[in-house]
Amino acid sequence: MLEFEYWWLLALPLFFALGWLTARFDIDQLLSESSALPAAYFRGLNFLIREQHDKAIEAFIEAVQANTESLELHFALGSLFRRRGEIERAIHLHQGLLERPQLSDLQKTAIMAELANDFLKAGLFDRAEQLFHALCNAPSYQHSALRSLLDIYIREREWGRAIEIAGELERLSGVSFRKEIAQFHCELAAKAIQSADTGTAKQELETALHINKHCIRATVMQGEIEAAAGSMANALACWQRIENQRPQYLGLVAARILEGYRSLGHDGQGLQLLHAWVEKYKLPSVLNVVYEATLQEQGAEAAAQLARSELAKKPSLNILERLLQARAMEKKDGDQDAQLMQNTVHHFLGNSRSYCCEQCGFKARRYYWQCPGCNGWETFPPEPREQPLR
Protein backbone atom coordinates (compact mmCIF):
# COMPACT_ATOMS: atom_id res chain seq x y z
CA MET A 1 0.00 0.00 0.00
CA LEU A 2 1.31 3.45 -0.96
CA GLU A 3 2.19 5.77 1.88
CA PHE A 4 0.37 9.14 1.90
CA GLU A 5 2.19 12.23 3.12
CA TYR A 6 -0.34 14.49 4.93
CA TRP A 7 1.75 17.59 4.41
CA TRP A 8 0.74 17.51 0.72
CA LEU A 9 -2.76 18.56 1.82
CA LEU A 10 -1.28 21.78 3.12
CA ALA A 11 0.76 22.34 -0.02
CA LEU A 12 -2.07 21.87 -2.52
CA PRO A 13 -3.79 25.23 -1.78
CA LEU A 14 -0.42 26.94 -2.19
CA PHE A 15 0.09 25.34 -5.62
CA PHE A 16 -3.40 26.41 -6.72
CA ALA A 17 -2.70 29.96 -5.55
CA LEU A 18 0.62 30.12 -7.43
CA GLY A 19 -1.04 28.77 -10.59
CA TRP A 20 -3.82 31.36 -10.36
CA LEU A 21 -1.34 34.21 -9.91
CA THR A 22 0.76 33.03 -12.88
CA ALA A 23 -2.27 32.72 -15.14
CA ARG A 24 -3.51 36.13 -13.98
CA PHE A 25 -0.15 37.69 -14.79
CA ASP A 26 -0.09 36.14 -18.29
CA ILE A 27 -3.65 37.26 -19.02
CA ASP A 28 -2.96 40.82 -17.83
CA GLN A 29 0.20 40.97 -19.92
CA LEU A 30 -1.63 39.64 -22.98
CA LEU A 31 -4.45 42.16 -22.54
CA SER A 32 -1.95 44.96 -22.11
CA GLU A 33 -0.08 44.00 -25.30
CA SER A 34 -3.30 43.51 -27.26
CA SER A 35 -4.67 46.89 -26.23
CA ALA A 36 -1.56 48.53 -27.66
CA LEU A 37 -2.41 47.21 -31.13
CA PRO A 38 -4.74 49.26 -33.34
CA ALA A 39 -8.21 47.85 -34.00
CA ALA A 40 -7.40 47.91 -37.71
CA TYR A 41 -4.75 45.25 -37.09
CA PHE A 42 -7.37 42.77 -35.89
CA ARG A 43 -9.65 43.67 -38.80
CA GLY A 44 -6.75 42.91 -41.11
CA LEU A 45 -6.27 39.50 -39.51
CA ASN A 46 -9.96 38.81 -39.91
CA PHE A 47 -9.80 39.70 -43.61
CA LEU A 48 -6.76 37.44 -44.04
CA ILE A 49 -8.63 34.52 -42.50
CA ARG A 50 -11.43 35.16 -44.98
CA GLU A 51 -8.82 35.48 -47.80
CA GLN A 52 -10.00 39.02 -48.57
CA HIS A 53 -6.50 40.29 -49.29
CA ASP A 54 -7.40 43.70 -50.71
CA LYS A 55 -9.34 44.62 -47.59
CA ALA A 56 -6.60 43.15 -45.42
CA ILE A 57 -4.02 45.42 -47.04
CA GLU A 58 -6.23 48.48 -46.43
CA ALA A 59 -6.67 47.49 -42.78
CA PHE A 60 -2.94 46.92 -42.23
CA ILE A 61 -2.08 50.25 -43.87
CA GLU A 62 -4.50 51.92 -41.46
CA ALA A 63 -2.90 50.02 -38.55
CA VAL A 64 0.61 51.12 -39.62
CA GLN A 65 -0.52 54.74 -39.85
CA ALA A 66 -2.00 54.50 -36.36
CA ASN A 67 1.17 52.94 -34.92
CA THR A 68 4.14 54.03 -36.98
CA GLU A 69 6.69 52.71 -34.50
CA SER A 70 5.68 49.05 -34.66
CA LEU A 71 8.06 47.11 -36.90
CA GLU A 72 5.90 44.01 -36.60
CA LEU A 73 2.98 45.80 -38.24
CA HIS A 74 5.22 46.99 -41.05
CA PHE A 75 6.58 43.47 -41.53
CA ALA A 76 3.06 42.03 -41.69
CA LEU A 77 2.10 44.60 -44.33
CA GLY A 78 5.29 43.98 -46.33
CA SER A 79 4.72 40.23 -46.26
CA LEU A 80 1.21 40.76 -47.54
CA PHE A 81 2.51 42.98 -50.34
CA ARG A 82 4.88 40.17 -51.39
CA ARG A 83 2.11 37.60 -51.37
CA ARG A 84 0.02 39.86 -53.60
CA GLY A 85 2.91 40.41 -56.00
CA GLU A 86 3.19 44.12 -55.11
CA ILE A 87 6.94 43.86 -54.70
CA GLU A 88 7.71 47.54 -55.35
CA ARG A 89 5.49 48.58 -52.45
CA ALA A 90 7.17 46.03 -50.17
CA ILE A 91 10.64 47.27 -51.18
CA HIS A 92 9.64 50.92 -50.64
CA LEU A 93 8.19 50.07 -47.23
CA HIS A 94 11.28 48.24 -45.99
CA GLN A 95 13.76 50.72 -47.45
CA GLY A 96 11.90 53.44 -45.58
CA LEU A 97 12.25 51.48 -42.35
CA LEU A 98 16.01 51.14 -42.85
CA GLU A 99 16.34 54.92 -43.07
CA ARG A 100 14.92 55.39 -39.59
CA PRO A 101 17.36 56.79 -37.02
CA GLN A 102 18.23 55.04 -33.77
CA LEU A 103 17.50 51.52 -34.94
CA SER A 104 19.08 48.77 -32.90
CA ASP A 105 21.35 46.20 -34.62
CA LEU A 106 18.66 43.56 -34.16
CA GLN A 107 16.04 45.77 -35.80
CA LYS A 108 18.33 46.61 -38.72
CA THR A 109 19.02 42.92 -39.28
CA ALA A 110 15.31 42.07 -39.24
CA ILE A 111 14.55 44.81 -41.78
CA MET A 112 17.44 43.68 -44.00
CA ALA A 113 16.01 40.15 -43.98
CA GLU A 114 12.63 41.41 -45.15
CA LEU A 115 14.20 43.59 -47.84
CA ALA A 116 16.36 40.69 -49.06
CA ASN A 117 13.24 38.57 -49.49
CA ASP A 118 11.65 41.44 -51.44
CA PHE A 119 14.61 41.56 -53.84
CA LEU A 120 14.58 37.77 -54.19
CA LYS A 121 10.88 37.75 -55.01
CA ALA A 122 11.41 40.54 -57.55
CA GLY A 123 14.23 38.64 -59.26
CA LEU A 124 16.81 41.29 -58.30
CA PHE A 125 19.32 38.60 -57.43
CA ASP A 126 22.40 40.82 -57.20
CA ARG A 127 20.80 43.03 -54.52
CA ALA A 128 19.33 40.03 -52.70
CA GLU A 129 22.68 38.25 -52.78
CA GLN A 130 24.45 41.21 -51.18
CA LEU A 131 21.97 41.38 -48.31
CA PHE A 132 21.89 37.62 -47.73
CA HIS A 133 25.70 37.56 -47.51
CA ALA A 134 25.50 40.24 -44.82
CA LEU A 135 22.81 38.25 -42.99
CA CYS A 136 25.10 35.22 -42.86
CA ASN A 137 26.98 37.08 -40.09
CA ALA A 138 23.85 37.10 -37.91
CA PRO A 139 23.51 33.71 -36.18
CA SER A 140 19.71 33.76 -36.10
CA TYR A 141 19.50 34.45 -39.85
CA GLN A 142 22.51 32.47 -41.07
CA HIS A 143 20.75 29.27 -42.06
CA SER A 144 17.86 30.93 -43.91
CA ALA A 145 20.27 33.32 -45.64
CA LEU A 146 22.41 30.43 -46.87
CA ARG A 147 19.32 28.62 -48.17
CA SER A 148 18.32 31.74 -50.09
CA LEU A 149 21.82 32.14 -51.50
CA LEU A 150 21.73 28.52 -52.66
CA ASP A 151 18.42 29.20 -54.38
CA ILE A 152 19.90 32.25 -56.12
CA TYR A 153 22.98 30.40 -57.37
CA ILE A 154 20.87 27.52 -58.69
CA ARG A 155 18.60 29.94 -60.56
CA GLU A 156 21.59 31.77 -61.99
CA ARG A 157 23.35 28.46 -62.73
CA GLU A 158 26.44 29.47 -60.79
CA TRP A 159 27.28 25.90 -59.89
CA GLY A 160 30.65 26.55 -58.28
CA ARG A 161 29.11 28.95 -55.77
CA ALA A 162 26.18 26.59 -55.26
CA ILE A 163 28.62 23.81 -54.30
CA GLU A 164 30.32 26.13 -51.81
CA ILE A 165 27.06 27.24 -50.16
CA ALA A 166 25.63 23.71 -50.06
CA GLY A 167 28.79 22.52 -48.31
CA GLU A 168 28.47 25.33 -45.77
CA LEU A 169 24.82 24.41 -45.16
CA GLU A 170 25.79 20.78 -44.65
CA ARG A 171 28.40 21.74 -42.06
CA LEU A 172 26.05 24.14 -40.31
CA SER A 173 22.91 21.98 -40.15
CA GLY A 174 24.28 18.44 -40.23
CA VAL A 175 21.83 17.67 -43.06
CA SER A 176 23.36 15.94 -46.07
CA PHE A 177 23.51 17.86 -49.36
CA ARG A 178 25.46 15.14 -51.18
CA LYS A 179 22.69 14.50 -53.70
CA GLU A 180 22.48 18.18 -54.62
CA ILE A 181 26.24 18.75 -54.71
CA ALA A 182 26.71 15.73 -56.99
CA GLN A 183 24.07 17.18 -59.33
CA PHE A 184 25.89 20.52 -59.35
CA HIS A 185 29.05 18.72 -60.50
CA CYS A 186 26.99 17.03 -63.23
CA GLU A 187 25.87 20.48 -64.35
CA LEU A 188 29.50 21.58 -64.52
CA ALA A 189 30.25 18.45 -66.54
CA ALA A 190 27.42 19.24 -68.96
CA LYS A 191 28.82 22.74 -69.38
CA ALA A 192 32.27 21.31 -70.10
CA ILE A 193 30.83 18.91 -72.69
CA GLN A 194 29.20 21.83 -74.50
CA SER A 195 32.62 23.47 -74.62
CA ALA A 196 34.18 20.23 -75.95
CA ASP A 197 36.26 19.98 -72.76
CA THR A 198 35.94 16.23 -72.25
CA GLY A 199 38.74 16.05 -69.70
CA THR A 200 37.06 18.51 -67.34
CA ALA A 201 33.71 16.79 -67.86
CA LYS A 202 35.17 13.41 -66.83
CA GLN A 203 36.76 14.99 -63.77
CA GLU A 204 33.49 16.56 -62.67
CA LEU A 205 31.61 13.28 -63.10
CA GLU A 206 34.21 11.37 -61.08
CA THR A 207 33.86 13.99 -58.35
CA ALA A 208 30.07 13.64 -58.46
CA LEU A 209 30.32 9.88 -57.97
CA HIS A 210 32.88 10.31 -55.20
CA ILE A 211 30.44 12.59 -53.37
CA ASN A 212 27.37 10.45 -54.10
CA LYS A 213 28.09 6.92 -55.33
CA HIS A 214 24.41 6.54 -56.23
CA CYS A 215 24.38 9.49 -58.65
CA ILE A 216 22.78 7.85 -61.69
CA ARG A 217 23.07 10.96 -63.81
CA ALA A 218 26.86 10.94 -63.52
CA THR A 219 27.00 7.29 -64.65
CA VAL A 220 24.66 7.96 -67.57
CA MET A 221 26.79 10.91 -68.67
CA GLN A 222 29.99 8.87 -68.40
CA GLY A 223 28.46 6.36 -70.80
CA GLU A 224 27.40 9.13 -73.16
CA ILE A 225 30.94 10.51 -73.26
CA GLU A 226 32.35 7.05 -74.08
CA ALA A 227 29.71 6.46 -76.76
CA ALA A 228 30.43 9.86 -78.34
CA ALA A 229 34.11 8.95 -78.44
CA GLY A 230 33.31 5.68 -80.26
CA SER A 231 34.07 3.45 -77.26
CA MET A 232 30.76 1.61 -77.20
CA ALA A 233 32.06 -1.27 -75.07
CA ASN A 234 33.11 1.21 -72.38
CA ALA A 235 29.78 3.00 -72.68
CA LEU A 236 27.90 -0.26 -72.11
CA ALA A 237 30.08 -1.02 -69.10
CA CYS A 238 29.19 2.40 -67.64
CA TRP A 239 25.45 2.04 -68.18
CA GLN A 240 25.34 -1.49 -66.81
CA ARG A 241 26.86 -0.23 -63.53
CA ILE A 242 23.46 1.35 -62.86
CA GLU A 243 22.21 -2.11 -61.87
CA ASN A 244 24.56 -1.99 -58.87
CA GLN A 245 23.67 1.61 -58.06
CA ARG A 246 19.89 1.85 -58.42
CA PRO A 247 18.39 -0.81 -60.69
CA GLN A 248 15.04 1.01 -60.81
CA TYR A 249 16.75 3.54 -63.11
CA LEU A 250 17.71 0.96 -65.77
CA GLY A 251 14.77 2.02 -67.91
CA LEU A 252 16.51 5.34 -68.58
CA VAL A 253 19.30 3.56 -70.49
CA ALA A 254 17.63 0.35 -71.71
CA ALA A 255 17.13 1.56 -75.29
CA ARG A 256 20.70 2.90 -75.49
CA ILE A 257 22.09 -0.37 -74.14
CA LEU A 258 20.23 -2.41 -76.76
CA GLU A 259 21.35 -0.06 -79.53
CA GLY A 260 24.93 -0.31 -78.23
CA TYR A 261 24.91 -4.09 -78.43
CA ARG A 262 23.47 -3.88 -81.93
CA SER A 263 26.27 -1.57 -83.03
CA LEU A 264 28.74 -4.19 -81.81
CA GLY A 265 26.88 -6.96 -83.65
CA HIS A 266 25.59 -8.60 -80.44
CA ASP A 267 21.84 -8.10 -80.83
CA GLY A 268 20.89 -11.33 -79.11
CA GLN A 269 23.13 -10.65 -76.12
CA GLY A 270 21.60 -7.22 -75.57
CA LEU A 271 18.03 -8.51 -75.80
CA GLN A 272 18.86 -11.39 -73.45
CA LEU A 273 20.20 -8.91 -70.88
CA LEU A 274 17.03 -6.79 -71.05
CA HIS A 275 14.85 -9.89 -70.76
CA ALA A 276 16.71 -10.76 -67.56
CA TRP A 277 16.10 -7.26 -66.18
CA VAL A 278 12.39 -7.50 -66.97
CA GLU A 279 12.15 -10.77 -65.04
CA LYS A 280 14.23 -9.54 -62.12
CA TYR A 281 13.10 -5.93 -61.67
CA LYS A 282 9.67 -5.78 -63.37
CA LEU A 283 10.37 -2.40 -64.98
CA PRO A 284 7.69 -1.32 -67.51
CA SER A 285 10.07 0.95 -69.43
CA VAL A 286 12.52 -1.93 -69.98
CA LEU A 287 9.64 -4.15 -71.05
CA ASN A 288 8.64 -1.56 -73.65
CA VAL A 289 12.12 -1.71 -75.16
CA VAL A 290 12.06 -5.53 -75.16
CA TYR A 291 8.62 -5.55 -76.80
CA GLU A 292 9.68 -3.17 -79.59
CA ALA A 293 12.82 -5.21 -80.24
CA THR A 294 10.84 -8.47 -80.26
CA LEU A 295 8.29 -6.99 -82.67
CA GLN A 296 11.03 -5.78 -84.99
CA GLU A 297 13.24 -8.88 -84.92
CA GLN A 298 10.83 -11.77 -84.30
CA GLY A 299 7.51 -10.50 -85.59
CA ALA A 300 4.02 -9.74 -84.28
CA GLU A 301 3.25 -13.25 -83.04
CA ALA A 302 6.26 -13.36 -80.73
CA ALA A 303 5.53 -9.80 -79.55
CA ALA A 304 1.90 -10.73 -78.81
CA GLN A 305 3.02 -13.77 -76.84
CA LEU A 306 5.39 -11.59 -74.79
CA ALA A 307 2.67 -9.02 -74.07
CA ARG A 308 0.14 -11.75 -73.23
CA SER A 309 2.56 -13.37 -70.80
CA GLU A 310 3.35 -10.08 -69.03
CA LEU A 311 -0.30 -9.03 -68.93
CA ALA A 312 -1.16 -12.27 -67.16
CA LYS A 313 1.42 -11.44 -64.48
CA LYS A 314 0.27 -7.88 -63.90
CA PRO A 315 -2.69 -6.00 -65.46
CA SER A 316 -1.52 -2.87 -67.25
CA LEU A 317 -3.01 -0.56 -69.85
CA ASN A 318 0.43 -0.12 -71.37
CA ILE A 319 0.88 -3.87 -71.90
CA LEU A 320 -2.72 -4.22 -73.12
CA GLU A 321 -2.01 -1.62 -75.78
CA ARG A 322 1.04 -3.59 -76.87
CA LEU A 323 -0.96 -6.81 -77.07
CA LEU A 324 -3.71 -5.19 -79.15
CA GLN A 325 -1.11 -3.64 -81.43
CA ALA A 326 0.54 -7.01 -82.05
CA ARG A 327 -2.83 -8.73 -82.56
CA ALA A 328 -3.80 -6.14 -85.16
CA MET A 329 -0.50 -6.65 -86.96
CA GLU A 330 -1.00 -10.41 -87.03
CA LYS A 331 -3.99 -9.81 -89.37
CA LYS A 332 -6.05 -12.62 -87.89
CA ASP A 333 -9.76 -12.77 -87.09
CA GLY A 334 -11.14 -9.52 -85.84
CA ASP A 335 -8.03 -7.53 -86.75
CA GLN A 336 -10.12 -4.41 -87.41
CA ASP A 337 -11.65 -4.63 -83.96
CA ALA A 338 -8.21 -5.17 -82.45
CA GLN A 339 -6.90 -2.11 -84.28
CA LEU A 340 -9.86 -0.05 -83.07
CA MET A 341 -9.36 -1.17 -79.47
CA GLN A 342 -5.63 -0.50 -79.67
CA ASN A 343 -6.19 3.01 -80.98
CA THR A 344 -8.72 3.71 -78.21
CA VAL A 345 -6.41 2.49 -75.46
CA HIS A 346 -3.49 4.40 -77.00
CA HIS A 347 -5.54 7.61 -77.04
CA PHE A 348 -6.31 7.45 -73.33
CA LEU A 349 -2.95 6.02 -72.33
CA GLY A 350 -1.10 8.77 -74.14
CA ASN A 351 -2.82 11.32 -71.91
CA SER A 352 -2.40 9.39 -68.67
CA ARG A 353 1.22 8.22 -68.51
CA SER A 354 3.63 10.78 -67.12
CA TYR A 355 6.48 11.35 -64.72
CA CYS A 356 5.23 13.01 -61.55
CA CYS A 357 7.39 14.96 -59.10
CA GLU A 358 7.10 13.43 -55.64
CA GLN A 359 7.76 16.80 -54.03
CA CYS A 360 5.34 19.19 -55.77
CA GLY A 361 3.26 17.01 -58.09
CA PHE A 362 4.54 18.58 -61.33
CA LYS A 363 3.81 16.25 -64.28
CA ALA A 364 6.01 15.85 -67.35
CA ARG A 365 6.11 13.61 -70.40
CA ARG A 366 9.87 13.11 -70.09
CA TYR A 367 12.28 12.55 -67.22
CA TYR A 368 13.97 15.51 -65.50
CA TRP A 369 16.84 15.40 -63.05
CA GLN A 370 15.64 18.74 -61.68
CA CYS A 371 11.92 19.40 -61.38
CA PRO A 372 10.85 22.45 -63.45
CA GLY A 373 8.10 23.09 -60.91
CA CYS A 374 9.87 23.15 -57.54
CA ASN A 375 13.55 22.95 -58.63
CA GLY A 376 14.02 19.83 -56.48
CA TRP A 377 16.72 17.38 -57.53
CA GLU A 378 15.94 13.73 -58.34
CA THR A 379 12.32 14.16 -57.27
CA PHE A 380 10.92 12.31 -60.30
CA PRO A 381 10.55 8.52 -59.99
CA PRO A 382 12.44 6.75 -62.81
CA GLU A 383 9.29 5.07 -64.15
CA PRO A 384 6.35 7.05 -65.58
CA ARG A 385 3.13 6.68 -63.65
CA GLU A 386 0.19 5.02 -65.35
CA GLN A 387 -3.00 6.76 -64.23
CA PRO A 388 -6.15 4.65 -64.03
CA LEU A 389 -8.91 5.55 -66.49
CA ARG A 390 -12.04 7.09 -64.97
MOTA-V270119 format. One line per field, one symbol per residue. phi: phi as a letter, one per 40 degrees, with the letter a starting at -180 (. if undefined). psi: psi as a letter, one per 30 degrees, with the letter a starting at -180 (. if undefined). Layout:
BEGIN
phi: ???
psi: ???
END
This chain:
BEGIN
phi: .ccbcccccccddcccccccccccccccccccccccccccccccccccdcgccccccdccccccccbccccdccccccccdcccgccccccccccccccccgccdccccccdccccccccccgcccccdcccccccccdcbcccccccccccccccfccccccccccccccccgccbcdccccccccccccccccgbcccdccccccdcccbccccdccccdcccccccgcccccccccccdcccaccccccbdccccccccccgbdcccccccdcccccbfcdcccdcccccccccbgccccccccccccccacaccccccccccccccfbcgcccccccccccccccccbcacbcccbgcbacbcbcbcccbgccfccccbccccccb
psi: kkkkjfffeffeeeeeeeeeeeeeeeeeeeeeeeffklffeeeeeeeeeghieeeeeeeeeeeeefiffjeeeeeeeeeeeeefgieeeeeeeeeeeffklhkleeeeeeeeeeeeeeeeefgieeeeeeeeeefffjeffeeeeeeeeeeeeeeghieeeeeeeeeeeeeefgkkgeeeeeeeeeeeeeeeefggieeeeeeeeeeefeejfgjeeeeeeeeeeeeffgieeeeeeeefffefdjffgfffgeeeeeeeeeffgheeeeeeeeeeeeeefhjeeeeeeeeeeeeeefleeeeeeeeeeeefejkkeeeeeeeeeeeeffhakgeeeeeeeeeeeeeeefffklkkkfefgkklflkkekkfefglkhfklfkkkjkkk.
END
